[in-house]
Amino acid sequence: MGVRSFCILLDSPTDTYYAGSNVTGRVCLNLDKKIKVRGLRIKFEGFAHVSWRKTVRRKDREGHSHHKTVTYSADEEYFSNRFYLIGSDNGDIEIPAGKNNYPFSMTLPQNLPTSFEGKRGHVRYTVKATLDTPLKLDQQVTILFQVHTPLDLNNHKTAKLPVKRETFKNFCCCWCKSGPLTLVVFVPHTGFVPDQEIPLTVEVDNASNVKVEAIKVTIKKIESYTARSPRLDTKSIHKELTKKTLGEVEINGSKTFSEAIKLTDVPFVNLKACSIINVDYFLKVEACVSGACSANLSEKIPLIIGTIPFNNTEGGTNFSSFDANSGAKSYSSVSPGLPPPFGFHPDGAFSPQNYTNPAPSQHISGFSVPYPASGFSVPYPASGFSVPYPPPVSDGPTATNSHSAAYPLPIYPDLKVNFSYPGGSVVDITASAPPLDSDSDGD
């Protein structure tokens, strides 16, 4: 056909944009000779998809049991924009030989979930360019871009509020019943950003007849997926992110622990606008006891993970301790070294000199292409252009849009997806990107 290369280039150096921002780029077409086509079409999509299989047992009319594999799935669309950059679906036009660049622009909706890759589902955003060729197979190129929807903890109603949780239990073995084991957990607030330390106070009053071997503190992530076909079903995946072990508490003893546990550098997830995938984070404190007739006592506190930490005029975070009976709190100022807003350059704006963007893919559909972290594209009028079509723009420096002051960093900078498979399957993800969960499922 004479097509040397066919690719899509976004103007952002990271291929990453914020929800609601304008995204610009160009489709690059290099031809050996002039060709006749209906037009060059482009399509932008944002969607979520979940899927898993279950083996179920069914009975036939004779009462015999049979096992059948059922696929549960759900899809959710956030936007779908399709239009012609040149030409239309009526009539033919000629594209000259050589390098031809066709610019595009589209505005993303404000309320979008962040890009997400999980074991049972994903949230993805794609741009697909198609050479609409009469009487021949259309040629296509597709890239993935990621969307970043920030969360400022200063604007979150409940993230600043302190939380105190208390629980207790009595141990009983045969006819012997003990006094209560009481566990009290306090955090000064529940909003944090990745790589930040979480201060907490744990008080244990052990009036029971069993020894508390250790106090375990863990941060857990729970991914929840909801399928709607063939019927409503849910799947949950539990993952332990980090843990810390505190001291023991003897029988008829009591202890207070003022500690901090670091929130690992987890990928930021804002899936408020997604109804089929949800990710929750919890701080779990567990009193591990000895004895065959004893079960551990635990308490959980939900965490809110954002991108912009709380403003603090003193430059530090308040660690808190308290009296379990009176509830009175005392604060001492420490400076754990808060990280910069997650997804932002430390100087307050993204610096292209500090980030190397891999070369764009220049191949036809069906090949593996890099997963750019995030990107947006803003359409021309849906009717496209009519003949005569606008001339291609010349090669030169990429135009800078109004959002060039701060591009978000990629969430999955090294993810690759193979578009030769339906829905796109993950073919590679390196250590620099958050790993896909491999933990066992839990319903």
C-alpha positions in Angstrom: 0.0 0.0 0.0 3.0 2.3 0.4 2.7 2.9 4.1 6.2 3.1 5.7 5.2 4.1 9.2 1.9 4.9 10.9 1.9 6.2 14.5 0.2 8.5 17.1 2.2 11.1 19.0 0.9 12.9 22.1 2.3 16.3 23.0 2.9 15.5 26.7 6.5 14.3 27.3 5.0 11.6 29.6 1.9 10.8 27.6 0.0 11.5 30.8 -2.7 14.1 31.5 -5.1 15.1 34.2 -8.8 14.4 33.9 -10.6 17.4 32.4 -7.5 18.8 30.7 -7.0 19.4 27.0 -4.9 16.8 25.1 -3.3 17.4 21.8 -1.2 15.3 19.5 -0.8 14.2 15.9 -1.1 11.2 13.7 2.1 10.7 11.7 1.8 8.9 8.3 4.9 8.3 6.1 4.1 7.1 2.6 6.3 5.7 -0.2 3.8 7.0 -2.7 0.5 8.8 -2.8 -2.5 6.8 -1.8 -6.3 7.2 -2.2 -8.4 6.7 0.9 -11.8 7.7 2.2 -10.1 9.4 5.1 -8.1 9.2 8.3 -10.3 8.5 11.2 -9.5 8.7 14.9 -11.3 7.4 18.0 -10.9 8.1 21.7 -12.3 5.7 24.3 -12.4 5.4 28.1 -13.7 2.3 29.7 -13.5 -0.3 32.5 -13.7 -4.0 32.2 -13.8 -6.9 34.7 -13.8 -10.6 34.0 -13.3 -14.0 35.8 -14.3 -17.6 35.5 -16.1 -19.9 37.9 -16.8 -23.6 37.8 -20.4 -24.2 38.9 -22.3 -27.4 39.4 -25.6 -27.7 37.6 -28.3 -30.5 37.7 -30.0 -31.7 34.5 -33.6 -32.9 34.3 -32.6 -36.4 35.3 -31.0 -35.1 38.5 -27.4 -35.7 37.3 -24.8 -33.1 38.3 -22.6 -31.5 35.7 -19.8 -29.0 36.1 -19.7 -25.9 33.8 -17.3 -23.0 33.5 -19.1 -19.7 33.6 -17.5 -16.3 32.7 -18.6 -13.4 34.8 -18.0 -9.9 33.4 -19.0 -6.2 33.3 -18.1 -3.2 31.2 -18.5 0.5 31.8 -17.9 3.3 29.3 -16.8 6.8 30.2 -16.6 8.4 26.8 -16.3 7.4 23.1 -15.5 10.1 20.5 -15.0 9.2 16.8 -14.3 11.6 13.9 -12.3 12.1 10.7 -9.1 14.1 10.8 -9.2 14.3 6.9 -11.8 13.0 4.5 -15.2 11.4 5.4 -17.0 8.1 4.9 -18.3 9.5 1.6 -16.0 10.0 -1.4 -12.2 9.6 -1.8 -9.2 11.8 -1.2 -5.5 11.5 -2.0 -2.7 11.7 0.6 0.7 12.7 -0.9 3.9 10.7 -0.6 6.3 11.6 2.2 5.7 12.6 5.8 2.2 13.7 6.7 1.3 14.9 10.2 -2.3 15.5 11.2 -3.0 17.3 14.5 -5.9 16.4 16.8 -7.4 17.8 20.0 -9.9 16.6 22.6 -11.1 17.6 26.1 -11.4 14.8 28.6 -14.4 14.8 31.0 -13.7 16.1 34.5 -15.0 13.1 36.4 -12.9 10.1 35.3 -11.3 7.3 37.3 -7.6 6.9 37.2 -6.0 4.3 35.0 -5.9 1.0 36.7 -4.5 -2.5 36.0 -5.6 -5.3 38.3 -5.8 -9.1 38.3 -9.5 -9.2 37.5 -10.1 -6.0 35.6 -8.7 -2.7 34.4 -9.5 1.0 33.6 -8.0 2.0 30.3 -8.0 4.9 27.8 -7.1 4.4 24.1 -6.6 6.4 21.0 -7.0 4.5 17.7 -6.2 5.9 14.2 -7.6 4.2 11.1 -6.8 4.6 7.4 -10.2 4.1 5.9 -9.3 2.5 2.6 -12.0 1.6 0.0 -11.9 -2.1 -1.2 -8.9 -2.9 1.0 -8.2 -3.8 4.5 -8.1 -0.8 6.8 -4.8 -0.1 8.6 -4.9 0.9 12.2 -2.6 1.9 15.1 -3.7 2.0 18.7 -2.0 3.4 21.8 -3.0 3.4 25.5 -2.8 6.5 27.6 -3.4 6.9 31.3 -5.6 9.4 33.2 -4.6 10.9 36.5 -7.4 12.3 38.8 -5.7 13.9 41.8 -7.1 14.0 45.3 -6.2 16.9 47.6 -6.5 15.7 51.2 -7.0 19.3 52.3 -10.4 19.3 50.5 -11.5 15.9 51.9 -14.1 16.2 54.6 -13.2 13.2 56.7 -9.5 12.7 55.9 -8.5 15.2 58.7 -10.6 13.7 61.4 -9.0 11.6 64.2 -10.3 8.1 64.6 -10.3 6.0 67.8 -11.5 2.4 67.7 -11.9 0.1 70.7 -12.7 -3.6 70.9 -12.5 -6.4 73.5 -13.1 -10.1 73.9 -13.3 -12.7 76.7 -11.5 -16.1 76.3 -13.2 -19.3 77.3 -11.8 -22.8 77.2 -14.0 -25.6 78.5 -15.6 -24.2 81.7 -13.0 -21.5 82.4 -13.8 -17.9 81.4 -11.2 -15.1 81.6 -11.4 -11.4 82.0 -11.4 -9.2 78.9 -8.6 -8.4 76.5 -9.1 -4.8 75.4 -7.5 -3.2 72.3 -7.7 0.5 71.6 -6.3 2.1 68.4 -6.0 5.8 67.7 -4.8 7.7 64.6 -4.7 11.6 64.4 -6.2 11.5 60.9 -6.8 8.9 58.2 -5.7 10.8 55.1 -2.2 10.1 53.8 -0.1 10.1 50.6 2.1 7.3 49.3 5.5 7.0 51.1 4.2 8.9 54.1 4.4 7.6 57.7 1.2 6.8 59.6 1.4 7.7 63.3 -0.7 5.6 65.6 -1.2 4.8 69.3 -2.1 1.3 70.5 -3.1 0.5 74.0 -3.6 -3.1 75.2 -5.2 -3.9 78.6 -4.8 -7.7 79.1 -7.1 -8.7 82.0 -7.4 -12.2 80.4 -5.7 -15.5 81.2 -3.9 -15.7 77.9 -0.6 -14.0 76.9 -0.5 -11.5 74.0 2.6 -12.8 72.1 2.8 -9.7 69.8 0.9 -6.7 68.4 1.0 -6.8 64.6 0.3 -3.7 62.5 -0.3 -4.1 58.8 -1.5 -1.9 55.9 -3.8 -3.9 53.6 -5.2 -3.3 50.2 -8.5 -4.8 49.0 -9.5 -4.8 45.4 -13.2 -5.4 44.7 -14.6 -6.3 41.4 -18.3 -6.4 40.5 -19.7 -8.4 37.5 -23.2 -8.0 36.1 -23.4 -10.8 33.5 -24.7 -13.5 33.5 -25.8 -12.3 37.0 -24.5 -10.1 39.8 -21.3 -11.5 41.4 -18.3 -10.0 43.3 -14.7 -10.9 43.6 -12.2 -9.5 46.1 -8.4 -9.7 46.2 -6.6 -9.0 49.5 -3.0 -7.9 49.6 -0.7 -7.0 52.5 1.4 -4.0 51.6 3.6 -3.5 54.7 3.7 -4.8 58.3 5.3 -4.1 61.6 5.5 -6.1 64.9 5.3 -4.4 68.3 6.0 -5.9 71.7 4.2 -8.5 73.8 1.7 -8.0 76.7 1.8 -10.4 79.7 -1.3 -11.8 81.5 -2.9 -9.1 83.7 -0.6 -6.5 82.1 -1.1 -3.4 80.0 1.1 -1.5 77.5 0.8 1.6 75.3 2.7 1.7 72.0 3.3 5.0 70.1 4.6 4.0 66.8 4.6 4.9 63.1 4.3 2.6 60.1 5.3 3.7 56.6 2.8 3.6 53.8 4.7 2.0 50.9 5.0 3.7 47.6 1.7 2.3 46.3 0.3 3.6 43.0 -2.4 6.3 43.5 -5.9 5.1 42.7 -9.0 7.3 42.4 -11.8 5.0 41.3 -14.7 7.1 42.6 -16.2 7.4 39.1 -16.0 3.7 38.5 -18.8 1.4 39.7 -17.4 -2.0 38.9 -13.9 -1.7 40.4 -13.0 -0.3 43.9 -9.7 -0.3 45.9 -9.8 0.2 49.7 -6.9 0.6 52.1 -7.0 -0.4 55.8 -4.8 -0.1 58.8 -5.1 -3.3 60.8 -3.9 -3.8 64.4 -4.0 -7.4 65.7 -3.3 -8.7 69.2 -1.9 -12.2 68.6 -2.6 -14.5 71.5 -1.4 -18.0 72.6 -3.4 -21.0 73.3 -5.4 -23.5 71.3 -8.8 -22.1 72.5 -7.9 -18.5 71.7 -8.5 -16.4 68.6 -6.7 -13.1 67.9 -8.3 -9.8 68.6 -8.1 -7.2 65.8 -9.4 -3.8 64.7 -9.3 -2.0 61.3 -9.3 1.7 60.4 -10.0 2.7 56.7 -7.3 4.9 55.1 -7.8 7.6 52.5 -4.9 7.8 50.0 -4.5 11.1 48.2 -1.9 12.9 46.1 -1.6 16.2 48.0 -0.8 16.0 51.8 -2.2 18.2 54.4 -0.9 21.8 54.7 1.2 22.2 57.8 2.7 25.5 58.7 5.2 24.0 61.0 6.5 21.6 58.3 5.8 18.5 60.2 3.1 16.0 61.2 1.7 15.7 64.7 2.1 12.3 66.4 -0.5 11.6 69.0 -0.8 9.7 72.2 -3.8 9.3 74.4 -5.2 7.8 77.5 -7.6 4.9 76.7 -9.9 5.7 79.6 -10.2 9.5 79.4 -9.7 9.8 75.7 -7.4 12.8 76.3 -4.8 13.3 73.6 -1.4 14.9 73.8 0.7 15.8 70.8 4.4 16.1 70.1 5.6 17.6 66.9 7.9 15.5 64.8 9.0 15.9 61.2 8.9 12.6 59.3 9.7 14.4 56.0 6.5 14.5 54.1 6.9 13.6 50.4 5.9 16.1 47.7 2.5 15.7 46.2 2.4 12.3 44.6 2.6 12.5 40.8 4.2 15.9 40.8 7.8 16.9 40.1 9.6 17.9 43.4 10.0 21.5 42.0 6.3 21.8 41.6 6.1 21.1 37.9 7.1 18.3 35.7 10.6 18.8 34.1 10.9 17.1 30.7 14.7 17.0 31.3 14.2 14.5 34.2 12.1 12.0 32.3 12.9 10.0 29.2 9.8 9.0 27.2 10.3 5.8 25.2 10.1 6.2 21.4 6.5 6.0 20.2 5.4 2.8 18.5 5.3 3.0 14.7 3.6 -0.2 13.7 0.3 -1.3 12.4 -2.5 -2.8 14.6 -1.9 -6.3 16.0 1.6 -5.5 17.4 2.6 -4.8 21.0 2.8 -1.1 21.8 4.0 0.6 24.9 1.4 1.7 27.5 1.9 5.4 27.9 1.0 6.4 31.4 -1.8 8.7 30.6 -2.9 11.0 27.9 -5.8 12.9 26.5 -6.9 14.0 23.1 -9.4 16.6 22.1 -11.6 16.2 19.0 -12.3 18.5 16.1 -16.0 18.8 15.2 -17.6 15.3 15.0 -18.5 15.9 11.4 -14.8 15.9 10.5 -13.3 17.8 7.5 -14.8 17.8 4.1 -12.9 17.7 0.8 -10.6 19.6 0.1 -9.0 18.4 3.3 -6.5 20.6 5.3 -2.9 20.2 4.3 -0.6 18.3 6.7 1.5 20.3 9.2 5.2 20.4 8.7 7.6 18.5 11.0 9.0 20.7 13.8 8.9 21.2 17.6 5.9 19.8 19.3 3.3 22.5 20.2 3.0 23.2 23.9 -0.5 23.5 25.3 -1.8 25.5 28.3 -1.1 22.5 30.7 2.6 22.2 30.0 3.4 23.6 33.5 2.8 20.3 35.2 2.3 16.9 33.6 1.6 14.0 36.0 4.0 11.1 36.0 3.0 7.8 34.6 1.2 5.3 36.9 2.4 2.3 34.8 5.4 3.6 32.9 6.5 0.2 31.5 3.3 -1.6 30.9 2.8 -3.1 27.4 -0.4 -4.4 25.9 -0.9 -6.7 22.9 -3.8 -5.4 20.7 -3.8 -8.6 18.7 -5.9 -10.2 21.5 -9.5 -9.1 22.2 -9.5 -6.4 24.9 -5.8 -6.2 24.9 -3.8 -8.5 27.1 -0.9 -7.6 29.3 2.4 -9.0 27.9 5.0 -7.3 30.0 5.2 -5.2 33.2 8.6 -4.4 34.7 9.6 -3.8 38.3 9.4 0.0 37.9 5.6 -0.3 37.6 3.3 -1.5 40.3 3.0 -5.3 40.1 -0.2 -7.0 39.1 -1.6 -8.8 42.2 -0.9 -12.5 42.5 -2.5 -13.1 45.9 -5.3 -15.6 46.2 -8.8 -14.4 45.7 -11.3 -14.0 48.4 -15.0 -13.8 47.9 
